[in-house]
Amino acid sequence: MTPAGRPPTRSRVSAALAGLACAACCALPFLIAAGVLTGAGAAVLEKTLLAVAALLVTAAAGMWWQHRRRSARAGGGCSC
């Protein structure tokens, strides 16, 4: 069980993966300059990474909210 006010591990992992997807999206211009990706490949990859990051952030927020709701219900509703 996580301490009060701290998100569960699965939520933190999901948020960290979303941050990693954002960092990879920011690295795309460097990959294009290095010749690793073409412009078209980078465009497709950018849309995919943005969608994955948005999905992961939404999942992390949902898991955190669900955790808070369950712990509030189990603790009698007092967040003191």
N, C-alpha and C positions, 0 to 999 in steps of 0.2 A: 504494500500500500504506500502511496506517495504521501509526503507531508502536505499539510493543508496549504492551498494556494499554489502548489507546484503541479504543472501538467503531467499526465502520465507519460511513461517512457515511449509508448507507441506514438503519442502525439508529438513528442520532441523529435523522434526519429523521422516522422513524416515532414515536420517543419525543416529539419536539417537537409533532407533530400530535396525539398523545394528550393532551399537556398543553393544547393549544389546545381540544380537545374538552371537557376538564374545565373549562377557564375559561369556555367557552360555556355549559356546564351550570350553573355557578355564577352566571352572568349572567341566568338565566331568571327569577328573582323580580323583577329590575329591569325586564325586558321585560314581565312581567305588569303591574307597577305602572304602566308607561308606556302600557299599553293596546295594545302591539304584538301580544301573544299572549293567547289565552284560557287558562283553566285546563286545559281538555281538550287544547288544542294543546301546552301546555307539558308536560303529563304524557306525551304521546306523544313529544315531542322529547327529554325527559329520558331516557326509556328507550332511545331510539335513540342519543343521545350517549354514554350510559354503555356501551352495547354496543360502539359504535365505539371508544371509548377503551380498553376492555378488549381488544378485538381488536388494536388498534395496539400496546399495551404487550406483549401476548403475541408479536406478530410481531417487535417490536424485540428482545425477550429471545431469541427463537429465532434471529434473524439474528446477534446478538452471540455466542451460544453456538456457532453454526456457524462463525463467523469464528475464534473462539478455538480450536476443535477443528482447523480446517484449518491455522492458523498453528502450532499445537503439533506437528501431524503433519509439516509441512514443515520445521520447525526442529529436529527430532530429539527433541522432547519436553522440552527444557530451557527453563524460564521464567525463567532467571537474567537 
